[in-house]
Amino acid sequence: MSGTTAPGLAGDSELRVAVAAIRHHWRRRRLLEGAPVIVAAIIVALLIGLGLRSMLSSPGAIITATRVTGYALLGISVIAFVVMPYVRRANDEQIALYVEEQAPELRQLFIS
């Protein structure tokens, strides 16, 4: 056995590295797409707090209701728009669409 690899295996290795890099970029993009949603959730929580302030008369109740609402809204938003998209594994079709949209120069690598 010599230390050389078969010609097909080198291309396969390059393809695996390319796909891993693309999956990493896809996941990072999903995280970045979730950031504006989190900011919007914070703004909505603040607006809800202002609404609760006008509706409730007790300062303690206002603070408690605003915190509970804000933390719940923020937690749900982070789970739905950051954690779940990051944990979810992209299937081959999603990666192919991502490559076609974002890196058309890599398209030839996947065709061959």
C-alpha positions in Angstrom: 0.0 0.0 0.0 1.4 3.4 -0.9 0.6 6.7 0.7 -1.3 8.1 -2.3 -5.1 8.2 -2.5 -7.3 7.3 -5.4 -8.1 10.1 -7.7 -11.8 10.1 -6.9 -11.2 10.2 -3.1 -9.4 13.6 -3.3 -12.3 15.2 -5.1 -14.7 13.6 -2.6 -12.7 15.1 0.3 -12.8 18.5 -1.2 -16.5 18.2 -1.8 -17.1 17.2 1.9 -15.0 20.2 3.1 -16.9 22.5 0.8 -20.3 21.2 1.9 -19.3 21.5 5.6 -18.2 25.1 5.0 -21.5 25.9 3.2 -23.5 24.3 6.0 -21.6 26.5 8.5 -22.4 29.6 6.5 -26.0 28.6 6.2 -26.3 28.1 10.0 -24.6 31.5 10.6 -27.0 33.2 8.2 -30.0 31.7 10.1 -28.6 33.2 13.3 -28.2 36.6 11.7 -31.7 36.4 10.3 -33.0 35.8 13.8 -31.4 38.9 15.3 -33.9 41.5 13.9 -36.7 39.3 15.2 -35.2 39.4 18.7 -34.8 43.2 18.5 -38.5 43.4 17.4 -39.5 41.2 20.3 -37.7 43.5 22.7 -39.5 46.5 21.2 -42.8 44.8 21.5 -42.1 43.8 25.1 -41.4 47.5 25.9 -44.6 48.6 24.2 -46.6 46.0 26.1 -44.9 47.3 29.3 -46.1 50.8 28.4 -49.6 49.5 27.8 -49.6 47.6 31.1 -48.4 50.7 32.9 -51.5 52.6 31.7 -53.9 49.7 32.5 -52.6 48.8 36.0 -52.5 51.1 39.0 -50.1 49.2 41.3 -46.4 49.8 40.5 -45.5 46.4 41.8 -48.0 44.7 39.5 -46.8 46.7 36.6 -43.2 45.7 37.1 -44.1 42.1 37.6 -46.4 41.9 34.6 -43.9 43.7 32.4 -41.0 41.5 33.4 -43.0 38.2 33.0 -44.3 39.3 29.6 -41.0 40.6 28.4 -39.0 37.6 29.5 -41.6 35.2 28.1 -41.6 37.0 24.7 -37.9 37.2 24.6 -37.4 33.6 25.5 -39.9 32.4 23.0 -38.4 34.5 20.3 -34.8 33.3 21.0 -35.9 29.7 21.0 -38.0 30.0 17.8 -35.7 32.3 15.8 -32.2 31.6 17.0 -31.9 28.2 18.7 -34.2 26.1 16.6 -32.8 27.3 13.2 -29.3 26.8 14.5 -30.0 23.3 15.8 -31.9 22.2 12.7 -29.7 20.5 10.1 -30.0 21.7 6.6 -31.0 19.1 4.1 -29.3 18.7 0.7 -32.0 20.6 -1.1 -31.7 23.6 1.2 -27.9 23.6 0.8 -28.3 23.4 -3.0 -30.6 26.4 -3.0 -28.3 28.3 -0.7 -25.4 27.6 -3.1 -27.4 28.6 -6.1 -28.4 31.9 -4.4 -25.2 32.8 -2.5 -22.3 31.2 -4.3 -23.1 30.4 -8.0 -19.4 29.9 -8.6 -19.5 26.8 -6.4 -22.4 25.3 -8.4 -20.0 23.7 -10.8 -18.2 21.9 -7.9 -21.5 20.2 -7.0 -22.5 19.3 -10.5 -19.2 17.5 -11.2 
